[in-house]
Amino acid sequence: MTTIKVWDGFIRCFHWLLVISIAVLYFSVEEGMIELHFVAGFFTLALIVTRIVWGIVGSRTAKLSGLIHSPKAVLQGLKKPIDTIGHSAPGSYMVIAFFTLILTQLITGLMSSDGILTDGPLVEYVSSDTVDFANWLHHLNFDILLYAIGLHIAAIVVYKIKGKPLVKAMITGEKASKSNGVKSSVTKSPWLAWAIFAGLLLILAFTWGQEPLQYLFG
């Protein structure tokens, strides 16, 4: 049995920061704290865009190409979990689903409006019909996202029962592997990812984020 470093620092922080940001998005909209909702949305946008870029230039286990598996591989992975370095085939499909749902939520949020006081930063560039559709999809998609989160938690529990501590691996970045000939680390330094993330945050803060930030901290 070999211990392998499979998740770099950015991937691990991305996972937990995404959990926190989704919780803040949910809490803020439920409490009517729309400025906080926008700030959390911009933070999540910078996070997910950085993750996509890191999926192109980052660590081996962060690669988006590693998420592509055939339906046959997914079925085989569901029947008998396979010892993999990164995401399993079923896990990869879940990651793709989350990326799709979160991007849909963010894009529709940018084009949503309450019709009274609050408009997303892209509302002025689209038609009223598009805004109405974005409002509808924004609410529907978040419900679907919550169901997906529930499914994800259930899967983590099942894998834990089967002896695969996924949460621990996402905290430490390490996992035990029976594979021979695998390097003790398949990760890259995350500093480029953090630089991209910081740059995106600054751009969003000085463009779309000025008004809600001033309201929250002014």
WOFEN-V48625 format. One record per helix or strand of 3 or more residues. SS is the DSSP state (a for helix, b for strand). FROM is the first residue (numbers start at 1). TO is the last residue. If there is no record, write none. Layout:
# WOFEN-V48625
SS|FROM|TO + SS|FROM|TO
This chain:
# WOFEN-V48625
b|2|5 + a|9|30 + a|34|57 + a|60|62 + a|64|67 + a|71|79 + a|89|110 + a|123|125 + a|128|161 + a|166|172 + b|174|177 + a|191|206 + a|210|217
